[in-house]
Amino acid sequence: MTGRRRLVSLVFAVSLATTGGSAAAATSLSIVKGASSTTTSLAVSYSPNATAQATGTITVKKGSFAGGNFCVVLTLTSMTKGSPEGLSYAMYSPAATLANQLSLSGSPTSQSQVLSGSFTSNQSSKTTVTIDFAFVVSPTTLPPPGTYRAVINESVYASTYLPTGKVYASNTLTVTATVGASYDVSVVSSGSPFSLGSTNQTLNFGTLAPGQSLGADILVRSNVSYSLLLSSAGSGSLVDVADPTSLVGYSLSANGAGVALGAGPAYVASGAAATYSSPARYALTATILPFSGFPAAGSYSDTITITLSAP
């Protein structure tokens, strides 16, 4: 995969497998298995900038159950994880409000941590209760690209929330989350956090004098290796807006290391490792060099273009 992002930055001036529900002859609850009533697949695409979610439903049929409370207890049986960052995810109900975070441990401690409902004794055996839920992936971490699969067992018990007694019915839900290659750059004032919308900074020296220094930070957020380079419109000099032949030199450093700005691009990082959840910070410092001759009075500027690329 190839890709580039350029920013003007500084101006110097699921698939679902099912298992049959187990039930005694006199009392039976069952998970209704059908595309119209119980979700058969869930898939979600990760976003580094916002939460992403997939919504599903599970329908429980009364059968010959005498009536009373039931709950669907969720147990995460496996989850593929990338290294060093895993996917940040959770399940909630109801899907519209995400009011209750569901337990995925198989050991809930309250009714809010399970999918729950009830039947009355006089309801038909064909009566069903449908409950919705959401599988939510957050951008808290920036995991490596790939496909992540959560395998979750859904078991029905005749209780408010405790997984006690026999399992009346069960299902196995597999949620597939896709994480693509992601790389972004922002330029911010010194010490500020990453901000996707921050695409430029202006360093205003006022009246130029040798030895003046100002700075800004470039932040890179990436789950793949990347290269970062800088290009100067003035080839490393401030140019008089009115007279392009009048120049003022300046030096530029990134994290204390000199950056040789010239006619071509200058690499700040080449083939750097992925940053994952902690953006890489490159602190830029521009320092005005001793004047060569007597530069004409006027307004001087240079524009540095930041290019972030990934293979």
C-alpha positions in Angstrom: 0.0 0.0 0.0 1.3 3.5 -0.8 0.0 6.8 0.4 1.0 10.4 1.1 -0.4 13.3 3.1 0.9 16.8 2.7 0.2 19.7 5.0 1.3 23.3 4.8 2.6 23.5 8.3 4.9 26.4 9.2 4.9 29.9 7.8 7.8 32.1 9.0 6.4 35.3 9.0 -19.5 -11.6 12.1 -20.4 -14.9 11.3 -22.7 -16.9 13.8 -22.4 -20.6 14.7 -25.3 -22.1 16.8 -25.6 -24.9 19.1 -28.9 -26.5 20.1 -30.5 -25.3 23.3 -30.7 -27.9 26.1 -34.0 -28.1 27.9 -35.9 -30.4 30.2 -39.2 -31.7 28.8 -41.3 -29.7 31.3 -39.4 -26.4 31.1 -37.8 -25.0 28.0 -36.4 -21.6 27.0 -34.7 -21.4 23.6 -32.8 -18.9 21.6 -34.7 -18.4 18.4 -32.2 -19.1 15.6 -33.2 -17.3 12.4 -32.0 -14.3 10.5 -35.3 -12.4 11.2 -35.0 -12.7 15.0 -31.5 -13.4 16.1 -28.4 -11.7 14.7 -26.4 -14.1 12.6 -23.3 -12.0 12.0 -21.7 -8.8 13.2 -18.9 -6.9 11.6 -17.4 -3.6 12.6 -14.6 -1.4 11.1 -12.2 0.3 13.5 -11.8 4.1 13.3 -8.8 5.9 14.9 -10.9 9.1 15.3 -14.3 7.9 16.6 -16.1 5.0 18.2 -17.5 2.4 15.8 -20.3 -0.1 16.6 -22.4 -2.9 15.2 -25.8 -3.7 16.6 -27.4 -7.1 17.0 -30.4 -8.7 18.6 -31.2 -11.9 20.4 -34.7 -13.4 20.7 -35.6 -15.8 23.5 -38.7 -18.0 23.1 -40.7 -19.1 26.1 -41.5 -22.7 25.0 -42.8 -24.7 28.1 -41.0 -22.5 30.6 -43.4 -21.9 33.5 -42.6 -18.2 33.6 -40.4 -15.8 35.5 -37.1 -14.0 35.0 -34.4 -15.1 32.5 -31.1 -13.7 31.6 -28.5 -14.2 28.8 -25.0 -14.4 30.2 -22.1 -13.5 27.9 -18.7 -15.2 28.1 -15.8 -14.1 25.9 -14.1 -17.4 25.0 -11.4 -16.0 22.7 -10.2 -12.8 21.2 -7.3 -12.4 18.7 -5.0 -9.5 19.7 -2.3 -7.6 17.9 1.0 -6.7 19.5 1.7 -4.4 21.3 -1.7 -2.8 21.2 -4.9 -4.8 21.4 -8.4 -3.8 20.2 -10.4 -1.7 22.8 -14.0 -3.0 22.8 -17.0 -3.7 24.9 -20.7 -4.7 24.6 -23.6 -2.6 25.7 -27.4 -2.7 26.0 -29.7 -1.1 24.9 -28.0 -0.3 21.6 -29.7 3.1 21.3 -28.2 4.5 24.5 -25.4 2.2 25.5 -26.6 2.7 29.1 -25.3 -0.7 30.4 -22.0 -2.3 29.8 -22.4 -6.0 29.6 -20.1 -8.4 31.4 -18.1 -10.6 29.1 -16.5 -12.7 31.9 -19.4 -15.1 32.4 -19.7 -13.9 36.0 -22.0 -10.8 36.0 -22.5 -9.0 39.3 -25.7 -7.2 38.5 -28.7 -7.3 36.2 -27.4 -4.4 34.2 -24.5 -6.6 33.1 -26.6 -9.2 31.3 -29.4 -9.3 28.7 -32.5 -10.0 30.7 -36.3 -10.3 30.4 -39.2 -12.3 31.8 -42.3 -14.3 30.8 -45.6 -14.6 32.7 -47.2 -17.9 33.4 -50.3 -17.2 31.2 -48.3 -16.2 28.1 -48.3 -18.6 25.1 -45.4 -21.0 24.5 -44.7 -19.1 21.3 -44.1 -15.8 23.1 -40.7 -14.3 22.4 -38.7 -11.5 23.9 -36.2 -9.6 21.7 -33.3 -7.7 23.2 -30.8 -5.6 21.3 -27.1 -5.0 22.0 -24.2 -3.2 20.5 -20.5 -4.3 20.1 -18.5 -1.1 20.4 -14.9 -0.5 19.3 -13.2 2.6 20.7 -10.2 4.5 19.4 -8.5 4.3 22.8 -5.8 2.2 21.3 -4.4 2.1 17.8 -3.9 -1.6 17.1 -1.9 -3.1 14.2 -3.8 -3.6 10.9 -5.6 -6.9 10.6 -8.7 -8.8 11.4 -9.7 -9.3 15.0 -12.3 -11.9 16.0 -14.2 -12.0 19.3 -15.9 -15.3 20.1 -18.7 -14.9 22.6 -20.9 -17.5 24.2 -24.5 -16.5 24.9 -26.2 -18.7 27.6 -29.8 -18.5 28.8 -30.5 -19.1 32.5 -33.7 -18.9 34.5 -32.5 -16.2 36.8 -32.3 -12.4 37.1 -28.5 -12.3 36.3 -26.7 -15.1 38.1 -25.5 -18.0 35.8 -26.8 -20.7 38.2 -28.6 -23.9 37.4 -28.8 -25.4 34.0 -28.2 -23.7 30.7 -31.6 -23.6 28.9 -30.1 -22.6 25.5 -26.9 -21.3 24.1 -25.4 -19.6 21.1 -21.9 -18.7 19.9 -21.4 -15.3 18.4 -18.3 -14.3 16.4 -17.7 -10.6 16.0 -15.2 -9.6 13.3 -13.5 -6.2 13.6 -11.3 -4.9 10.7 -8.4 -2.5 11.4 -6.8 -0.9 8.4 -3.5 0.9 8.0 -3.7 4.3 9.7 -1.2 7.2 9.7 -1.9 10.8 10.5 0.2 13.9 11.2 -0.5 17.2 13.0 1.5 20.3 13.7 0.9 22.0 17.1 2.4 24.5 19.4 5.2 23.2 21.5 4.1 20.6 24.1 0.5 20.4 22.9 -1.3 17.1 22.3 -2.0 15.5 18.9 -4.9 17.2 17.1 -6.1 15.8 13.8 -7.5 19.2 12.7 -4.3 21.1 13.5 -2.6 21.4 10.1 -0.5 24.5 10.3 1.4 26.8 12.7 2.8 30.2 12.2 6.0 31.3 13.9 6.1 35.1 14.0 9.6 36.4 14.9 8.6 40.1 14.8 11.6 42.2 14.0 14.3 39.7 12.9 17.5 39.5 14.8 20.3 36.8 14.8 19.9 34.2 17.5 16.1 34.4 17.8 14.5 30.9 18.2 10.9 29.8 18.0 9.4 26.3 17.8 6.5 24.0 17.1 5.9 20.2 17.3 5.1 17.7 14.6 3.1 14.7 16.0 2.8 11.4 14.1 0.2 8.8 14.9 0.5 5.6 13.0 0.0 1.8 13.3 2.5 1.1 10.4 6.1 2.2 9.8 6.4 5.6 8.2 8.7 8.2 6.8 8.6 11.9 7.7 10.2 14.6 5.6 10.3 18.4 5.3 10.6 20.6 2.3 11.4 24.3 2.3 10.1 26.6 -0.3 13.0 29.0 0.3 15.6 26.2 0.4 16.3 26.9 4.1 16.2 30.7 4.0 13.6 33.4 4.7 12.8 35.2 1.5 11.9 38.9 1.2 8.3 39.0 -0.1 9.0 42.1 -2.2 12.6 41.1 -3.3 13.2 37.3 -3.7 16.9 38.0 -4.0 17.2 39.2 -0.4 17.5 36.3 2.1 17.9 35.7 5.8 19.3 32.3 6.8 18.0 30.2 9.6 18.7 26.7 11.0 16.2 24.1 11.8 16.4 21.2 14.3 14.1 18.3 15.1 14.5 16.8 18.6 17.8 18.6 18.8 19.2 17.1 15.6 19.9 19.4 12.7 17.7 19.2 9.6 19.5 20.2 6.4 16.9 22.1 4.4 17.9 22.7 0.8 16.4 22.4 -2.7 15.1 18.9 -2.0 13.3 17.1 0.8 15.0 16.5 4.1 14.2 13.3 6.0 13.4 13.7 9.7 12.5 10.0 10.1 12.9 7.3 7.6 11.2 3.9 8.1 10.3 4.7 11.7 8.4 2.1 13.7 4.6 2.4 14.3 3.6 4.7 17.1 0.4 2.9 18.2 -1.3 4.7 21.1 1.5 7.2 21.8 2.1 9.7 19.0 5.7 10.3 18.1 6.7 13.9 18.8 9.3 15.8 16.8 10.1 19.2 18.4 11.1 21.7 15.7 13.3 24.7 16.6 14.0 27.5 14.1 16.9 29.8 14.9 17.8 33.0 12.9 21.4 32.9 11.7 23.8 35.9 11.6 22.9 38.2 8.8 25.0 37.9 5.6 25.4 41.5 4.5 22.6 43.9 5.0 19.2 42.3 4.2 16.7 44.8 2.8 14.0 46.0 5.0 10.8 44.1 4.5 8.7 41.1 5.3 10.5 37.7 5.1 8.9 34.3 5.1 9.4 30.6 4.3 7.0 27.8 4.0 7.9 24.3 5.2 5.8 21.4 3.8 5.5 18.3 6.0 5.1 15.0 4.2 4.2 11.8 6.0 4.2 8.6 3.9 3.7 4.9 4.7 4.6 1.9 2.6 
